[in-house]
Amino acid sequence: MVKTLNSFMKFFPSNNFSFEQKIISYKANLGPLESRFIRVKGYNIDQCPDYHPGAGGPSWIFSDEIIIN
């Protein structure tokens, strides 16, 4: 079995805290690509910052949908 992983995109969004509930969409155009698997990684900021209501506590990442066309 051959396992080749290629990194096509790295993205670091801004970390702007807001109480507003909103949907944020990110898009990546990878061009023509043949693949059986796609890996998506997300990293949290470890602890909630001082201005956050849960300051000092663990931070979380929630993902509702990942759409691949």
DSSP file (Angstrom, degrees, kcal/mol; ACC not computed):
  #  RESIDUE AA STRUCTURE BP1 BP2  ACC     N-H-->O    O-->H-N    N-H-->O    O-->H-N    TCO  KAPPA ALPHA  PHI   PSI    X-CA   Y-CA   Z-CA
    1    1 A M              0   0    0      0, 0.0     2,-0.5     0, 0.0     0, 0.0   0.000 360.0 360.0 360.0 129.4    0.0    0.0    0.0
    2    2 A V        -     0   0    0      2,-0.0     2,-0.6     0, 0.0     0, 0.0  -0.864 360.0-167.7-101.3 129.9    1.4    3.4   -1.0
    3    3 A K        +     0   0    0     -2,-0.5     2,-0.5     2,-0.0     0, 0.0  -0.951  11.0 171.5-121.8 111.7    0.5    6.3    1.2
    4    4 A T        -     0   0    0     -2,-0.6     2,-0.5     2,-0.0    -2,-0.0  -0.979   9.9-169.5-121.9 121.9    1.2    9.8   -0.2
    5    5 A L        -     0   0    0     -2,-0.5     2,-0.4     2,-0.0    -2,-0.0  -0.949   3.8-172.7-112.5 126.4    0.0   12.9    1.6
    6    6 A N        -     0   0    0     -2,-0.5     2,-0.7     0, 0.0    -2,-0.0  -0.957  20.1-136.1-117.4 135.3    0.2   16.2   -0.1
    7    7 A S        +     0   0    0     -2,-0.4     3,-0.1     1,-0.2    -2,-0.0  -0.813  28.0 169.3 -90.4 119.0   -0.6   19.5    1.5
    8    8 A F        +     0   0    0     -2,-0.7     2,-0.3     1,-0.3    -1,-0.2   0.684  62.6  11.9-102.4 -23.5   -2.6   21.7   -0.8
    9    9 A M        -     0   0    0     19,-0.1     2,-0.4     2,-0.0    -1,-0.3  -0.966  48.8-169.3-158.7 136.9   -3.7   24.5    1.5
   10   10 A K        -     0   0    0     -2,-0.3     2,-0.4    -3,-0.1    -3,-0.0  -0.998  18.1-175.8-123.7 134.0   -3.0   25.9    4.9
   11   11 A F        -     0   0    0     -2,-0.4    -2,-0.0     2,-0.0    15,-0.0  -0.995  14.9-172.7-136.3 131.6   -5.4   28.5    6.2
   12   12 A F        -     0   0    0     -2,-0.4     3,-0.1     3,-0.0    -2,-0.0  -0.854  17.2-159.6-125.4  93.9   -5.2   30.5    9.4
   13   13 A P        -     0   0    0      0, 0.0    -2,-0.0     0, 0.0     2,-0.0  -0.252  30.6 -91.6 -70.6 161.1   -8.4   32.6    9.9
   14   14 A S        -     0   0    0      1,-0.1     2,-0.7     2,-0.0     0, 0.0  -0.333  29.5-131.0 -68.1 155.3   -8.5   35.6   12.2
   15   15 A N        +     0   0    0     -3,-0.1     2,-0.7     2,-0.0    -1,-0.1  -0.651  42.5 159.1-110.0  72.9   -9.4   35.0   15.8
   16   16 A N        -     0   0    0     -2,-0.7     2,-0.2     2,-0.0    -2,-0.0  -0.864  31.4-143.3-101.9 112.2  -12.0   37.6   16.4
   17   17 A F        +     0   0    0     -2,-0.7     2,-0.3     2,-0.0    -2,-0.0  -0.490  28.6 163.6 -74.6 140.5  -14.3   36.9   19.3
   18   18 A S        -     0   0    0     -2,-0.2    -2,-0.0     2,-0.1     0, 0.0  -0.977  42.2-143.2-154.1 144.1  -18.0   37.9   18.9
   19   19 A F  S    S+     0   0    0     -2,-0.3     2,-0.2     2,-0.1    -1,-0.1   0.606  75.5 106.7 -79.8 -11.9  -21.2   37.0   20.7
   20   20 A E  S    S-     0   0    0      1,-0.1     2,-0.5    -3,-0.0    -2,-0.1  -0.475  72.7-131.9 -69.1 132.3  -22.9   37.1   17.4
   21   21 A Q        +     0   0    0     -2,-0.2     2,-0.3     2,-0.0    -2,-0.1  -0.756  43.4 156.6 -84.0 126.9  -23.9   33.7   16.0
   22   22 A K        -     0   0    0     -2,-0.5     2,-0.5     2,-0.0     0, 0.0  -0.975  43.4-119.8-149.4 160.3  -22.7   33.6   12.4
   23   23 A I        -     0   0    0     -2,-0.3     2,-0.5     2,-0.0    -2,-0.0  -0.905  25.6-164.2-102.8 128.1  -21.8   31.2    9.6
   24   24 A I        -     0   0    0     -2,-0.5     2,-0.4     2,-0.0    -2,-0.0  -0.963   4.7-161.3-115.6 123.4  -18.3   31.6    8.3
   25   25 A S        -     0   0    0     -2,-0.5     2,-0.4     2,-0.0    -2,-0.0  -0.861   5.9-170.8-106.8 138.0  -17.5   29.9    5.0
   26   26 A Y        -     0   0    0     -2,-0.4     2,-0.4     2,-0.0    -2,-0.0  -0.982   7.4-165.7-123.7 138.7  -14.0   29.1    3.7
   27   27 A K        -     0   0    0     -2,-0.4     2,-0.4     2,-0.0    -2,-0.0  -0.945   8.8-171.7-127.3 147.4  -13.3   28.0    0.2
   28   28 A A        -     0   0    0     -2,-0.4     2,-0.8   -19,-0.0   -19,-0.1  -0.989  12.8-152.6-136.8 127.7  -10.3   26.4   -1.5
   29   29 A N        +     0   0    0     -2,-0.4    -2,-0.0     1,-0.1     0, 0.0  -0.881  19.0 171.6-100.0 107.9   -9.9   25.8   -5.2
   30   30 A L        -     0   0    0     -2,-0.8    -1,-0.1     1,-0.3   -21,-0.0   0.418  34.6-137.9 -96.4   0.6   -7.5   22.9   -5.5
   31   31 A G        -     0   0    0      2,-0.1    -1,-0.3     0, 0.0     2,-0.2  -0.235  61.4  -9.2  72.1-167.8   -8.0   22.4   -9.3
   32   32 A P  S    S+     0   0    0      0, 0.0     2,-0.3     0, 0.0    -3,-0.0  -0.438  79.1 167.4 -64.1 131.7   -8.4   19.0  -10.8
   33   33 A L        -     0   0    0     -2,-0.2     2,-0.5     2,-0.1    -2,-0.1  -0.979  27.8-157.6-151.8 131.5   -7.6   16.4   -8.2
   34   34 A E        +     0   0    0     -2,-0.3     2,-0.3     2,-0.0     0, 0.0  -0.957  33.8 144.4-110.4 127.0   -8.1   12.7   -7.9
   35   35 A S        -     0   0    0     -2,-0.5     3,-0.1     1,-0.1    -2,-0.1  -0.991  45.4-154.2-158.5 149.6   -8.1   11.3   -4.4
   36   36 A R  S    S+     0   0    0     -2,-0.3     2,-0.3     1,-0.2    -1,-0.1   0.685  88.2  30.8 -94.1 -24.3   -9.8    8.6   -2.3
   37   37 A F        -     0   0    0      2,-0.0     2,-0.4     0, 0.0    -1,-0.2  -0.970  58.1-165.6-137.3 148.0   -9.3   10.5    0.9
   38   38 A I        -     0   0    0     -2,-0.3     2,-0.5    -3,-0.1    -3,-0.0  -0.996  12.8-154.1-132.4 128.8   -9.2   14.1    2.1
   39   39 A R        -     0   0    0     -2,-0.4     2,-0.5     2,-0.0    -2,-0.0  -0.890   8.4-171.6-105.8 130.5   -7.9   15.1    5.5
   40   40 A V        -     0   0    0     -2,-0.5     2,-0.4     2,-0.0    -2,-0.0  -0.987   6.4-167.7-119.8 125.7   -9.1   18.3    7.2
   41   41 A K        -     0   0    0     -2,-0.5     2,-0.4     2,-0.0    -2,-0.0  -0.915   5.9-175.1-115.4 140.8   -7.4   19.3   10.4
   42   42 A G        -     0   0    0     -2,-0.4     2,-0.4    19,-0.0    19,-0.1  -0.999   6.4-161.2-132.4 138.4   -8.5   22.0   12.8
   43   43 A Y        -     0   0    0     -2,-0.4     2,-0.1    17,-0.1    17,-0.1  -0.959   9.3-143.5-121.2 135.0   -6.6   23.2   15.8
   44   44 A N        -     0   0    0     -2,-0.4    17,-0.1    15,-0.1     3,-0.1  -0.308  28.5-109.4 -86.4 178.6   -8.1   25.1   18.7
   45   45 A I        -     0   0    0      1,-0.1     2,-2.2    15,-0.1    -1,-0.1   0.203  44.0-128.2 -96.3  16.5   -6.3   27.9   20.6
   46   46 A D  S    S+     0   0    0     13,-0.1    13,-1.7    12,-0.0     2,-0.4  -0.440  82.2  31.0  76.3 -69.2   -5.9   25.7   23.7
   47   47 A Q  B    S-A   58   0A   0     -2,-2.2     8,-0.1    11,-0.2    10,-0.1  -0.926  88.7-105.9-122.5 147.3   -7.4   28.1   26.3
   48   48 A C        -     0   0    0      9,-2.9     8,-2.6     6,-0.4     9,-0.0  -0.489  45.4-113.6 -66.7 136.2  -10.1   30.7   26.0
   49   49 A P    >   -     0   0    0      0, 0.0     3,-1.8     0, 0.0     8,-0.1  -0.128  30.0 -96.2 -69.2 169.2   -8.5   34.2   26.0
   50   50 A D  T 3  S+     0   0    0      1,-0.3     5,-0.2     5,-0.1    -2,-0.1   0.804 121.8  55.2 -56.8 -35.6   -9.1   36.8   28.8
   51   51 A Y  T 3  S+     0   0    0      3,-0.1    -1,-0.3     2,-0.0    -3,-0.0   0.567  89.8  95.4 -78.5  -7.3  -11.9   38.6   27.0
   52   52 A H  S X  S-     0   0    0     -3,-1.8     3,-1.7     1,-0.1    -4,-0.0  -0.588  82.7-124.5 -84.8 144.0  -13.9   35.4   26.6
   53   53 A P  T 3  S+     0   0    0      0, 0.0    -1,-0.1     0, 0.0    -3,-0.0   0.790 114.6  48.2 -57.4 -27.4  -16.7   34.5   29.2
   54   54 A G  T >  S+     0   0    0     -5,-0.1     3,-2.5     3,-0.1    -6,-0.4  -0.087  86.8 175.5-101.7  34.4  -14.9   31.1   29.7
   55   55 A A  T <   +     0   0    0     -3,-1.7    -5,-0.1     1,-0.3    -8,-0.0  -0.059  66.4  12.4 -47.4 132.6  -11.5   32.7   30.1
   56   56 A G  T 3  S+     0   0    0     -8,-2.6    -1,-0.3     1,-0.3     3,-0.1   0.206 104.9 109.6  85.7 -15.8   -8.8   30.3   31.1
   57   57 A G  S <  S-     0   0    0     -3,-2.5    -9,-2.9     1,-0.2    -1,-0.3  -0.293  82.0 -72.9 -84.7 174.5  -11.0   27.3   30.3
   58   58 A P  B     -A   47   0A   0      0, 0.0   -11,-0.2     0, 0.0     2,-0.2  -0.381  45.9-135.0 -68.9 144.8  -10.5   24.9   27.4
   59   59 A S        -     0   0    0    -13,-1.7     2,-0.3    -3,-0.1   -15,-0.1  -0.656  19.0-154.0 -96.7 158.6  -11.4   26.2   23.9
   60   60 A W        -     0   0    0     -2,-0.2     2,-0.4   -17,-0.1   -15,-0.1  -0.902  10.8-146.7-131.0 156.2  -13.4   24.1   21.4
   61   61 A I        -     0   0    0     -2,-0.3     2,-0.5   -19,-0.1   -17,-0.1  -0.996  15.1-169.1-121.2 129.8  -13.9   23.8   17.7
   62   62 A F        -     0   0    0     -2,-0.4     2,-0.5     0, 0.0    -2,-0.0  -0.980   2.2-173.0-119.1 130.1  -17.3   22.9   16.3
   63   63 A S        +     0   0    0     -2,-0.5     3,-0.1     1,-0.1    -2,-0.0  -0.987   8.8 179.0-123.5 125.6  -17.7   22.0   12.6
   64   64 A D        +     0   0    0     -2,-0.5     2,-0.4     1,-0.3    -1,-0.1   0.892  67.1   7.1 -91.1 -46.7  -21.2   21.5   11.2
   65   65 A E        -     0   0    0      2,-0.0     2,-0.4     0, 0.0    -1,-0.3  -0.998  45.1-170.9-143.0 140.5  -20.5   20.7    7.5
   66   66 A I        -     0   0    0     -2,-0.4     2,-0.5    -3,-0.1    -3,-0.0  -0.967  21.0-166.4-126.1 114.6  -17.5   20.1    5.3
   67   67 A I        -     0   0    0     -2,-0.4     2,-0.5     2,-0.0    -2,-0.0  -0.883   6.7-172.7-108.7 128.3  -18.7   20.0    1.7
   68   68 A I              0   0    0     -2,-0.5    -2,-0.0     1,-0.1     0, 0.0  -0.974 360.0 360.0-123.1 118.7  -16.4   18.7   -1.1
   69   69 A N              0   0    0     -2,-0.5    -1,-0.1     0, 0.0    -2,-0.0   0.380 360.0 360.0-103.8 360.0  -17.5   19.1   -4.7
